Amino acid sequence: MKLYDYAGKNALEVSAFPETLRGTGELFIMCYAPETLTLRESFGWDESTVLECNNLDESVRYASCDGYDFVSLVHMELEPSKPEFSKLEFNKLEFGKPEFSCFALREINLYVSGHYLALVLPEHHTPKTAQLEAEVWTAAKGLADKAGRLNRLYFLVLSRLLGDFSDMLEVLEDDMEALSEAITTQSGRNHLTDIGRLRRTTYVAKKQLRALSYLGTQILMDENGLIDKKHNRYFHSVETRMKKLYDFAESLYEISGELLHTHDSKLTVKMNDTMNKLTLLTLFFGPLTVITGVYGMNFDIMPELRWPLGYPLVLGLMAGVTLALYLLLKKNKWM
């Protein structure tokens, strides 16, 4: 785990919490989930919160405990199998290919007190969460001489997570736009798999952001009085962003439903076009079938059967009927 002791202005990397630092001013702690088991005794954390950190169920939770708040958050991002792809390059990829494995959920927990802030990260994290870890640690060291540093770090973590949510939703929006165009232009391809992938991803994003929007309200209630009044406006902006992102995710989910309707309409148009072609074929072959049926009758007296010009006359009649039908359909713009 990493520690920053603001009283002594020391950055430490230790395997166990130094008991000499207990109750010595402000501390920033960055650790992984298993390390909370040892930290629990040093800080008196509730057992249920420690179990929450180690169960990794990717759920959003807020608990106002005795002297500290416990905040369980979810970090969500699209995970490319080829990380070198940029967003623009992703939009040019062919749908249905496994360049993107949809999304990844990682649980991130916070213990917030007036004297410490503990950031609990997942052990197996993505490049995005590794970047979050590096940014927060750099910011923690840079705030050594500033007032309200724990509030600032609290705000930074929340803001950073929301920024990654926003980036993911923008990629999904671009993805949907490209898929909508593909549905319109690629008539010979089934896009149901791609639509299903987008709907599942946007549904999970909407579900998580709805929970986050409730959590934002709970943070602002601040039952333990951990947020300085002059920093309230920053946390109000966080709550507003949570609600706006939820609205964004909800609109994307509705758009994914519209993609499904567009796909169904495209299939219906294609089916109607096929039925029209079959109808036209039936219309052409119907009169010819009647003519051949007449001359397939086994009557004894059919003068045309022994007439030398009977065969070419019937062929000419068939050709004439076919040509007349073609000209009629063409004149009425039915084909």
Buried (B, 14 or more C-beta within 10 A) or exposed (E): BBBBBBEEEEBBEEEEBEEEBEEEEBBBBBBBBEBBBBBBEBBEBBEEBBEBBBEBEBBBBBBBBEEBBBBBBBBBBBEBEEEEBEEEEBBEBEBEEEBBEEBBBBBBBBBBBBBBBBBBBBEEBBEBBEEBBEEBBEBBEEBBEEEBBBBBBBBBBBBBBBEBBBBBBEBBBBBBEBBBEBBEEEEEEEBEEBBEBBBEBBBBBBBBBBBBBEBBEBBEEBEBEBBBEEBEEBBEBBBEBBBBBBEBBBBBBEBBEEBBEBBEEBBEEEEEEEEEEEEBEEBBEEBBEEBEEEEEEEEEEEEEEEEEEBEEEBEEEBEEBBEEBBEEBEEEEEE
